[in-house]
């Protein structure tokens, strides 16, 4: 029984972190905060936007 409780707490913690990082509606948090650090996802998104601007 204790194994199920510990497992459910761990799974809930992982789901909470994923939700707060990627799926939250307001964009106050998440990967956009790591732009100053050099997040590769942000860098790639900036390159795609720059390419779209050049083509337009």
MOPAC internal coordinates of N, CA, C and O (Angstrom, degrees):
PM7 1SCF
backbone

  N    0.0000 0     0.00 0     0.00 0    0    0    0
  C    1.4457 1     0.00 0     0.00 0    1    0    0
  C    1.5293 1   111.35 1     0.00 0    2    1    0
  O    1.2310 1   120.84 1   138.89 1    3    2    1
  N    1.3239 1   116.00 1   -41.11 1    3    2    1
  C    1.4658 1   120.02 1   179.62 1    5    3    2
  C    1.5265 1   110.82 1   -64.56 1    6    5    3
  O    1.2310 1   120.59 1   146.41 1    7    6    5
  N    1.3263 1   116.47 1   -33.59 1    7    6    5
  C    1.4650 1   119.98 1   178.52 1    9    7    6
  C    1.5229 1   110.64 1   -62.81 1   10    9    7
  O    1.2310 1   120.06 1   138.90 1   11   10    9
  N    1.3209 1   117.50 1   -41.10 1   11   10    9
  C    1.4616 1   120.83 1   178.64 1   13   11   10
  C    1.5259 1   111.18 1   -65.36 1   14   13   11
  O    1.2310 1   120.22 1   140.55 1   15   14   13
  N    1.3248 1   117.19 1   -39.45 1   15   14   13
  C    1.4577 1   120.74 1   179.32 1   17   15   14
  C    1.5288 1   111.31 1   -65.65 1   18   17   15
  O    1.2310 1   120.55 1   133.34 1   19   18   17
  N    1.3125 1   116.55 1   -46.66 1   19   18   17
  C    1.4652 1   120.02 1   179.28 1   21   19   18
  C    1.5226 1   110.44 1   -64.54 1   22   21   19
  O    1.2310 1   120.36 1   137.76 1   23   22   21
  N    1.3124 1   116.92 1   -42.24 1   23   22   21
  C    1.4641 1   120.60 1   178.60 1   25   23   22
  C    1.5181 1   112.30 1   -62.48 1   26   25   23
  O    1.2310 1   120.42 1   139.11 1   27   26   25
  N    1.3191 1   116.80 1   -40.89 1   27   26   25
  C    1.4673 1   119.14 1   179.92 1   29   27   26
  C    1.5264 1   111.50 1   -69.34 1   30   29   27
  O    1.2310 1   119.92 1   144.35 1   31   30   29
  N    1.3209 1   117.75 1   -35.65 1   31   30   29
  C    1.4642 1   120.44 1   176.80 1   33   31   30
  C    1.5197 1   110.17 1   -65.21 1   34   33   31
  O    1.2310 1   119.88 1   137.93 1   35   34   33
  N    1.3160 1   117.83 1   -42.07 1   35   34   33
  C    1.4682 1   121.70 1   179.22 1   37   35   34
  C    1.5245 1   110.21 1   -64.49 1   38   37   35
  O    1.2310 1   119.97 1   134.54 1   39   38   37
  N    1.3157 1   117.66 1   -45.46 1   39   38   37
  C    1.4669 1   121.19 1  -179.87 1   41   39   38
  C    1.5272 1   110.19 1   -64.00 1   42   41   39
  O    1.2310 1   119.67 1   137.26 1   43   42   41
  N    1.3115 1   118.24 1   -42.74 1   43   42   41
  C    1.4631 1   120.95 1   177.95 1   45   43   42
  C    1.5254 1   111.63 1   -62.86 1   46   45   43
  O    1.2310 1   120.13 1   141.38 1   47   46   45
  N    1.3140 1   117.35 1   -38.62 1   47   46   45
  C    1.4648 1   120.38 1   178.24 1   49   47   46
  C    1.5238 1   110.74 1   -64.65 1   50   49   47
  O    1.2310 1   120.02 1   138.13 1   51   50   49
  N    1.3201 1   117.56 1   -41.87 1   51   50   49
  C    1.4701 1   121.19 1   178.75 1   53   51   50
  C    1.5215 1   110.51 1   -64.85 1   54   53   51
  O    1.2310 1   120.25 1   135.88 1   55   54   53
  N    1.3184 1   117.13 1   -44.12 1   55   54   53
  C    1.4689 1   121.32 1   179.10 1   57   55   54
  C    1.5267 1   110.41 1   -62.87 1   58   57   55
  O    1.2310 1   119.87 1   139.08 1   59   58   57
  N    1.3091 1   117.85 1   -40.92 1   59   58   57
  C    1.4567 1   121.58 1   179.07 1   61   59   58
  C    1.5309 1   111.54 1   -63.07 1   62   61   59
  O    1.2310 1   120.48 1   136.33 1   63   62   61
  N    1.3094 1   116.68 1   -43.67 1   63   62   61
  C    1.4667 1   120.10 1   179.13 1   65   63   62
  C    1.5267 1   110.46 1   -64.87 1   66   65   63
  O    1.2310 1   120.09 1   136.38 1   67   66   65
  N    1.3198 1   117.42 1   -43.62 1   67   66   65
  C    1.4682 1   120.15 1   178.68 1   69   67   66
  C    1.5212 1   111.29 1   -63.71 1   70   69   67
  O    1.2310 1   119.95 1   138.59 1   71   70   69
  N    1.3158 1   117.71 1   -41.41 1   71   70   69
  C    1.4606 1   121.11 1   179.39 1   73   71   70
  C    1.5231 1   110.80 1   -63.61 1   74   73   71
  O    1.2310 1   120.68 1   132.04 1   75   74   73
  N    1.3260 1   116.31 1   -47.96 1   75   74   73
  C    1.4680 1   119.51 1  -177.58 1   77   75   74
  C    1.5180 1   111.76 1   -67.37 1   78   77   75
  O    1.2310 1   119.80 1   152.62 1   79   78   77
  N    1.3396 1   117.99 1   -27.38 1   79   78   77
  C    1.4523 1   120.69 1  -177.33 1   81   79   78
  C    1.5251 1   111.86 1   -84.83 1   82   81   79
  O    1.2310 1   119.50 1   136.80 1   83   82   81
  N    1.3170 1   118.55 1   -43.20 1   83   82   81
  C    1.4591 1   120.72 1  -169.46 1   85   83   82
  C    1.5187 1   115.36 1  -114.98 1   86   85   83
  O    1.2310 1   118.81 1   150.34 1   87   86   85
  N    1.3198 1   119.88 1   -29.66 1   87   86   85
  C    1.4544 1   120.73 1  -168.24 1   89   87   86
  C    1.5137 1   114.89 1  -111.27 1   90   89   87
  O    1.2310 1   119.46 1  -176.60 1   91   90   89
  N    1.2891 1   118.64 1     3.40 1   91   90   89
  C    1.4588 1   121.10 1  -179.43 1   93   91   90
  C    1.5273 1   108.82 1   -69.58 1   94   93   91
  O    1.2310 1   120.52 1   -38.56 1   95   94   93
  N    1.3302 1   116.62 1   141.44 1   95   94   93
  C    1.4616 1   121.03 1  -175.65 1   97   95   94
  C    1.5232 1   112.34 1   -68.77 1   98   97   95
  O    1.2310 1   119.73 1   134.61 1   99   98   97
  N    1.3237 1   118.13 1   -45.39 1   99   98   97
  C    1.4578 1   118.13 1   177.89 1  101   99   98
  C    1.5126 1   108.83 1   -79.64 1  102  101   99
  O    1.2310 1   120.88 1   -40.76 1  103  102  101
  N    1.2740 1   115.92 1   139.24 1  103  102  101
  C    1.4627 1   120.60 1  -173.68 1  105  103  102
  C    1.5231 1   112.00 1   -92.38 1  106  105  103
  O    1.2310 1   119.87 1  -149.26 1  107  106  105
  N    1.3149 1   117.85 1    30.74 1  107  106  105
  C    1.4539 1   120.60 1  -179.35 1  109  107  106
  C    1.5213 1   111.37 1   -70.19 1  110  109  107
  O    1.2310 1   119.88 1   145.35 1  111  110  109
  N    1.3085 1   117.84 1   -34.65 1  111  110  109
  C    1.4473 1   120.50 1  -178.91 1  113  111  110
  C    1.5132 1   111.31 1  -113.40 1  114  113  111
  O    1.2310 1   120.71 1     8.16 1  115  114  113
  N    1.2862 1   116.24 1  -171.84 1  115  114  113
  C    1.4468 1   120.72 1   175.34 1  117  115  114
  C    1.5140 1   112.58 1   102.52 1  118  117  115
  O    1.2310 1   121.47 1    24.34 1  119  118  117
  N    1.2887 1   114.80 1  -155.66 1  119  118  117
  C    1.4557 1   120.47 1  -173.16 1  121  119  118
  C    1.5199 1   112.45 1   -71.63 1  122  121  119
  O    1.2310 1   119.18 1   161.10 1  123  122  121
  N    1.3162 1   119.16 1   -18.90 1  123  122  121
  C    1.4545 1   120.17 1  -179.95 1  125  123  122
  C    1.5195 1   111.80 1   -65.54 1  126  125  123
  O    1.2310 1   120.14 1   158.94 1  127  126  125
  N    1.3276 1   117.33 1   -21.06 1  127  126  125
  C    1.4558 1   120.23 1   178.26 1  129  127  126
  C    1.5245 1   111.93 1   -73.83 1  130  129  127
  O    1.2310 1   119.59 1   158.33 1  131  130  129
  N    1.3070 1   118.39 1   -21.67 1  131  130  129
  C    1.4640 1   120.23 1  -176.68 1  133  131  130
  C    1.5196 1   111.23 1   -91.31 1  134  133  131
  O    1.2310 1   119.70 1  -165.31 1  135  134  133
  N    1.3272 1   118.18 1    14.69 1  135  134  133
  C    1.4551 1   121.66 1  -178.91 1  137  135  134
  C    1.5221 1   111.31 1   -60.53 1  138  137  135
  O    1.2310 1   120.25 1   141.06 1  139  138  137
  N    1.3247 1   117.13 1   -38.94 1  139  138  137
  C    1.4542 1   120.57 1   179.97 1  141  139  138
  C    1.5226 1   112.10 1   -68.31 1  142  141  139
  O    1.2310 1   120.40 1   151.96 1  143  142  141
  N    1.3255 1   116.83 1   -28.04 1  143  142  141
  C    1.4525 1   121.18 1  -177.78 1  145  143  142
  C    1.5232 1   110.44 1   -77.24 1  146  145  143
  O    1.2310 1   119.99 1   150.33 1  147  146  145
  N    1.3331 1   117.62 1   -29.67 1  147  146  145
  C    1.4548 1   121.19 1  -179.00 1  149  147  146
  C    1.5075 1   112.69 1   108.59 1  150  149  147
  O    1.2310 1   120.00 1  -134.19 1  151  150  149
  N    1.3121 1   117.61 1    45.81 1  151  150  149
  C    1.4562 1   122.47 1   179.62 1  153  151  150
  C    1.5264 1   109.26 1   -63.71 1  154  153  151
  O    1.2310 1   119.20 1   -53.05 1  155  154  153
  N    1.3364 1   119.13 1   126.95 1  155  154  153
  C    1.4631 1   120.02 1  -178.67 1  157  155  154
  C    1.5239 1   113.17 1   -64.59 1  158  157  155
  O    1.2310 1   119.65 1   152.60 1  159  158  157
  N    1.3373 1   118.27 1   -27.40 1  159  158  157
  C    1.4591 1   119.72 1   177.79 1  161  159  158
  C    1.5182 1   110.73 1   -68.72 1  162  161  159
  O    1.2310 1   119.98 1   139.25 1  163  162  161
  N    1.3267 1   117.65 1   -40.75 1  163  162  161
  C    1.4580 1   121.58 1   178.84 1  165  163  162
  C    1.5155 1   109.61 1   -67.48 1  166  165  163
  O    1.2310 1   120.06 1   137.71 1  167  166  165
  N    1.3326 1   117.49 1   -42.29 1  167  166  165
  C    1.4645 1   120.95 1   179.73 1  169  167  166
  C    1.5242 1   110.50 1   -60.73 1  170  169  167
  O    1.2310 1   120.12 1   137.33 1  171  170  169
  N    1.3155 1   117.37 1   -42.67 1  171  170  169
  C    1.4644 1   120.98 1   179.85 1  173  171  170
  C    1.5254 1   110.44 1   -66.54 1  174  173  171
  O    1.2310 1   120.11 1   139.37 1  175  174  173
  N    1.3137 1   117.40 1   -40.63 1  175  174  173
  C    1.4595 1   120.60 1   179.24 1  177  175  174
  C    1.5246 1   110.40 1   -64.26 1  178  177  175
  O    1.2310 1   119.86 1   141.19 1  179  178  177
  N    1.3116 1   117.87 1   -38.81 1  179  178  177
  C    1.4669 1   120.72 1   177.37 1  181  179  178
  C    1.5260 1   111.23 1   -64.64 1  182  181  179
  O    1.2310 1   120.29 1   140.88 1  183  182  181
  N    1.3183 1   117.06 1   -39.12 1  183  182  181
  C    1.4674 1   120.50 1   178.82 1  185  183  182
  C    1.5218 1   110.78 1   -65.19 1  186  185  183
  O    1.2310 1   120.08 1   138.89 1  187  186  185
  N    1.3171 1   117.45 1   -41.11 1  187  186  185
  C    1.4605 1   120.82 1   178.75 1  189  187  186
  C    1.5212 1   110.49 1   -64.44 1  190  189  187
  O    1.2310 1   119.99 1   137.08 1  191  190  189
  N    1.3274 1   117.62 1   -42.92 1  191  190  189
  C    1.4640 1   120.58 1   178.62 1  193  191  190
  C    1.5175 1   110.50 1   -65.01 1  194  193  191
  O    1.2310 1   119.76 1   140.24 1  195  194  193
  N    1.3267 1   118.06 1   -39.76 1  195  194  193
  C    1.4680 1   119.99 1   179.63 1  197  195  194
  C    1.5152 1   110.38 1   -65.46 1  198  197  195
  O    1.2310 1   119.93 1   141.06 1  199  198  197
  N    1.3358 1   117.73 1   -38.94 1  199  198  197
  C    1.4697 1   120.45 1   178.71 1  201  199  198
  C    1.5202 1   110.82 1   -66.32 1  202  201  199
  O    1.2310 1   120.05 1   142.01 1  203  202  201
  N    1.3272 1   117.51 1   -37.99 1  203  202  201
  C    1.4683 1   120.42 1   179.10 1  205  203  202
  C    1.5357 1   110.19 1   -65.31 1  206  205  203
  O    1.2310 1   120.50 1   141.51 1  207  206  205
  N    1.3319 1   116.65 1   -38.49 1  207  206  205
  C    1.4673 1   120.15 1   179.43 1  209  207  206
  C    1.5129 1   111.31 1   -66.48 1  210  209  207
  O    1.2310 1   120.34 1   140.69 1  211  210  209
  N    1.3377 1   116.96 1   -39.31 1  211  210  209
  C    1.4566 1   119.80 1   179.66 1  213  211  210
  C    1.5258 1   112.50 1   -67.04 1  214  213  211
  O    1.2310 1   120.61 1   143.55 1  215  214  213
  N    1.3320 1   116.43 1   -36.45 1  215  214  213
  C    1.4611 1   120.47 1  -178.88 1  217  215  214
  C    1.5186 1   112.38 1   -73.70 1  218  217  215
  O    1.2310 1   120.28 1   152.43 1  219  218  217
  N    1.3374 1   117.06 1   -27.57 1  219  218  217
  C    1.4674 1   120.46 1  -176.04 1  221  219  218
  C    1.5183 1   111.93 1   -79.61 1  222  221  219
  O    1.2310 1   120.10 1   180.00 1  223  222  221

